[in-house]
């Protein structure tokens, strides 16, 4: 009676797929909060946020084209077509 990690992974991916928009909003909100506290690190915060969104889209099977670059967010502060929220 061990832990079925494949089942847990599938359930997590299903939950992310169904709620990817909310997860992305949460990432944007957390990013905005972090930038309000550590504004001098805004470039790094944007980079990490974009990488998290790219990973989210890979895990859910969606095309992560909403956030900009396909090179892992190496483009710096350039917002994607949707732009940063809450700013």
N, C-alpha and C positions, 0 to 999 in steps of 0.2 A: 504494500500500500504506500508507494512512494509518490512523490510530487510529479505531476505530469506538466513539465515545463512547456512542452509544445502546445498543450491546451491553453495554458496561461498566456502564452505568446499570441495565440490566435485570438483569444478573447480581448487582449489589449489592442491588437491591430483592428479588430472589429469596432471597439469603442472609439479608437482614434479616427477611424474612417467615418463613423457616424457623427463625430463631434469635432472634426478637424477645424472647422470655422471658429468654434469656441476656443479651441486650443490655441489657434493662431492669434485670436484676440487677446488671450491671456499672455502670450509671449510679447505682444505689442505693449500691453499694459505694464508688464514687468520690466520691459526695456525702458519705457518712459519713466518709471519710478527709479530705476538704476541710474538713468541719465540725470534725473533731478538731484540725486545724491552724489554722483561721480561724473559730473559734466565734462571734466577734463579727459575722461576715458570714453567719450561718446562714440568714437570710431570703432573701438574694440567692442563696445556693447552692441553696436549695429551689426558688426561682423558676426558675433556669436549668435545674435538673434536670427540673422539670415541663415546661418548654418543649421540652427535648430529647426527653422521652417523647412529648409531643404530636406533635412532628415525626416521630418514629419511627413512630407509629401512622398518621400521614397517608401516609408513604412506603410503608408496608406494606399500606395499604388497610383497616386495622383501625379499629374505633371506639375512640378514646382516652379512653373514659369512666372508666377505672380510676383516673386520677390526680386527678380532681376537676373543677376549673373548665374551662369551654369558652372563657373570656375570656383565654386565654394565661397562666394562672397568676397573675393579679392578686390572688388571694385570700390571699396571704401564706403563713403557716405551716400553714394547715389541711390536714391529710393527707386523702387520698382514702379510699375504702372499704378499699383494701388497706393503707393506712398506710405509714409509712416502715419499711424493714427494717433489721435490725441495731441497733436502738436499744432 
